[in-house]
Amino acid sequence: MIRRLLAAAVTLHLWIAGPGVVADDPYPEGYVGPDACEACHRAEIGAWKNTEHFRGYARLHKHARLDSILTTVAGKSSPRKNWTCTSCHYTMVSTRGRNARAVSGVSCESCHGPGERWIDTHWRPGPYMTHDREPPEHKRQRLADAAQHGMIHSTMLYDLARQCQVCHGLARDDVPVDKLALMFDAGHPMDPGFELIAYSQGTIRHHLDGTTPDPERTPLELARLFVIGAAAKLVSASNAAGKVEHPKYAAAQKRRADDARAAIGAVAHLPEAKALLADPSDANARKLAAAVQEADVLQAVQALLPSKADYR
């Protein structure tokens, strides 16, 4: 009931504007905030509170180059009120018609999608009352319905990887690319070497069963995740590099793309990999991600996988 009330109270407005333009309520719609998830996902929330994603809420406004970065994006002077910053760094929630406000740093919905439309659907086991009594076919349909309404489930690896890559790669589609380039000039971080396994299997790992972490991914599962992360990276980097002539920013995106190409090249025996290398589109990346889930790519990429010492 609490989740439904929170979800029903969310009234946010989509904003599309050019550099320097700030709408009255420039935030994507449908976010309910991590408190709405905690009742059922206490262990996951506990793990999240030990990550930089959580700590960023209290730290971002102290960043050494914040003033120069904010100057490039114009609008509000606080990163918690400037849409260009909040799009990656905060979870914005509006309740009872009030303006959206930052309730946390990067949180559940930053990766899994705004939950207003799916928060009830994804957990409700229907007439079976409990999840342990729910037939597999009902669970599949329940999760499919939630995905139809915007949920990015933990099994949707490409979609999750894309969420990571567009922010860590300073390549969000909904932020004007010339603004991203100016932010990069002003010192906004971008890690061309960002690699999905090193980040997702380190401190951020939180997919739990009760209070016990799930078994670590097998080497084959890691190999598949590695390729899927590279596919998402190649698409986001290619899109960003192709939209701007800014030399420094374009060069950084090219480094990201080259890094991803090297990873995908290791599985170039797959037709879907060849197609993605020739045309780095979202559609081709999704085809490769699907193919990799059915292929044994461990031997091909094992030497490229990060060691546990590199996990963040």
N, C-alpha and C positions, 0 to 999 in steps of 0.2 A: 504493500500500500504506500509506504513512504517513497519507494522508487517511482511509483506511478505518479504521485503528487509532484515529486521533483521534476519528473520528465514533462508532465503537463504544464508546469510553470515556466518552462524554458521558451523564451520568445526572442530569438536573435534574427538579425537581418544580414543577408549576404551583401557584401560590398565589393564592387569592382571599380577601381579608380586608378588613375595614373599617378606618377611620382608627385609627391607634395600635396595630394588631395586626400583629405580625411573626411569620411562621412560621419554622421551623428552616432551611428552604432555599427561600425564597420567589421562585424565579426560573423563567421559562418554560423549557421543555425544548428540547433539540436544538441548542444553539449549539456550534460547533466552533472559533470564533475566526479572526482574519485569517491566522494562520500556515498554516492549512489551505488557504487560497486562494492564497497567494503563489507556490507552485511553478508554477502555470499563469498567474498574473496578476501578474507582477512589475511590469510597467509601471503597472498600475492601483494597486497597493500603493504604488509610488513616488509617484504623483500624490497619493494619499490622505495621505501623510506630510507634504505641504505644505499641509494644510488645518486649519482650526480644529477639525474633527471629531477629527482625530488629536491635536492639541495639547491638547484639552480634558481628556485623561486626566491631564495634569500640572498643569492650571490650575484645574480646577473647585473643588478643595478650598481654593483661595485666594480664592474669591469673597467680596467685601466683605460681603455679606448672608447668607452661608451659615449662620451660627449661627441667625439668626432664622428662616430658611426651614426648617432642620432641626427646629427646635422645633415647627413646625406639623405636621410629618409624623410625629413621635414615632419610636419604634423606635431603630435603630442611629444612633450619633452621627457616623459617617463616611459621606459620600455614596456611597462605593464599596461600602458594606455595607447601605445603606438602599434597599429595593426601589423605593420611589417615585422615587428619584433614578436608580437604575440602569436603570429601564425606558426612559429616553430617553438618558441620558448615557454609558452604558458597555455593553461587550459582556461578558457573564457566561458563564464556561465552568467546567464541573466535569469533572474527569478522575479515573478510577479510584476513583469513589465519594466523592471528597472534596467538601466544601462548595463551592458555586459561588464563583468569585472574578473580579474585574474584570481582564481581560487587556488591554483597550484602551478607548479612548473609543468614540464612534460609529464603526462600521466596516462592513464588507461586509454582514453579516447584519442590521444595523440597518435597512437599506433592502431587501435582497433576501430576507429571511426566514431563520430558523434552518436551517442547512444539513445537519444530520445525516442527514435522510432523502433528500436530493436531491444531495448533493455529488458522489457518484460518477456518478449517472445523467446529470447535466446536461452532463458533459464527455466521456463515453465514446462513441466513434464506432462501437462494436460491431465486427462482423467486418471492417469496412472499414479498421480500424487507425488511419487518419489522417483528420483533418477535411477535408482537401482532396480526399479520395477518397469522402467520405460522400455518398450520394444525398440530394437535398433532402427527399424524403419521409421518409427515416430521421431526418434532423435535426429535422424538424417533430415527428415522433412522440417523439423523445428529449426535446425541450424541453417538449412537452406532458406527458410523464410526470413530468418534474422539477417542472413547475408543479402537477401533481396532488398532489405531495408537499410543496408549500409554497414552491417557489422563485418569487420575483418577478423575472421576467426584465426586461432593459432595455427590451423592447418593451411591457411592461405598464405604460403610462404612468399610468393612473389609480391603480393600486395603489401605484406609487412615489410619486406625488403625495400620496396619503393618508398614507403613512408620514411624509413631511415635515410635512404640515399638523398632524397630531395632536400632534407634539412641539413644533414651533415655535409652534403655537397654544395650547399648554398645555391640550390637550383630549383626552388619552388616554382611551379607553373603559374600560380596565382599571384606572384609578386613580379612586377615589371623587371625584365632582365637588366635594363640599364641601371635600375636602382640597386640590384644585387651587385653589379659591377662596381658601382660607387662605394657600396658598403665594403667590398673587398679591398678597394683602394685605401679606405679609411682604417683598415686593420681588422675587419671582421674575419674570424677564423674560417678556414676551409681546409680540410685534410684530404688532399687528392688520394692518399693511400688508405682512406677509410675502408675497412674490410668487415663484412657482416659478422663472420664467426667470432672474430676477436672481441667485438662489442656485445653481440647477443648472447654469447656463452660465458661472459665474465660476470661482473657484479649485477648486471641488469637481468640475468637469468632468473625467471620468477614463475615459470609455469609449474605449479605445485599441486600435489595431491594431499589435501589436508595441511599438515605442517611439515611434510617431508618433501624435499625436492624430487622431481621426477628423475628417473635414471638418466645419466648423461647420454647424449646422442652417440650412436655408434659411429665408427669411422666412415661408413658408407653414407649415413645420414648427414654427417658433417660435409662430406664431399659434395653431396647434392645441394646442401644449403650454400656452400661456397660458390657453386656455379650460378645458382639462382640469384645470390647477392651480386655477383658480377654482371648478370644480365640487367638487373635493375640499375646498377651503376652506369652501365654503358648507355642505356636509354636516357637517363637523366642528364648525363654529361653531354651526350650528343645533342640533345634538345637545347640545352643551355648554350653550348658553344656555337650552335647554328643560328642563334637569335641576336648575337651582338658582335660588334667588331672591336670591342675594347680589348687591346692586346694582352694585358696582364690577366684579366679574368678569363678570356678565351684560352690562353695558354694553360691556365690551371685546369680548366675543364677538359682540355685536350689530354693533359696528364692523367686525369681520371679515366677518360675514355681509353687511353692506351693501356693503362693498368688493367682495366676490365677486359680489353681485347686479348691481352696476354693470358688471362685466366680462361676465357672462353675458347681461345685457340687450343687449349689442352684437350678439349672435347670436340674438336672440329670434325671428328669422324661422324658426329651426329648431323644429319641433314638440317635439323632445326638450328644448330649452332652456326653452320655455314650461312643459313638464311639471315640470322641475326647479325652476324658480322658484315654481311653485304648490305643489310638494311636494318639499322638499329631502331626498330619501331616497338612500341608497346605490345602490339599484336604478336610480333615475332618473338619477343621476350617471353610472353606467356606460353607460346608453343614450346619454346625450349624448356621452360620451367616444368611443363607437363611431361615432356619427354624424359627429362632428367629423373623425375620421380619413378620412372619405370626402368631406368638404365643403371648399370653398374659402372660408375665413373670414378670409383675410388683409385684404381691404379693410375688413371690418367692425370688426376689432380693431387694425389697424395703428397707429392713433394712441395706443392704450393700452399698446403694448409698451414695456418699459423699454429705455433706450439702453445701449450697452455701458459707458458711464461709470457706470451704476448697478449693474453686476454686482458681486457680492460675492466 
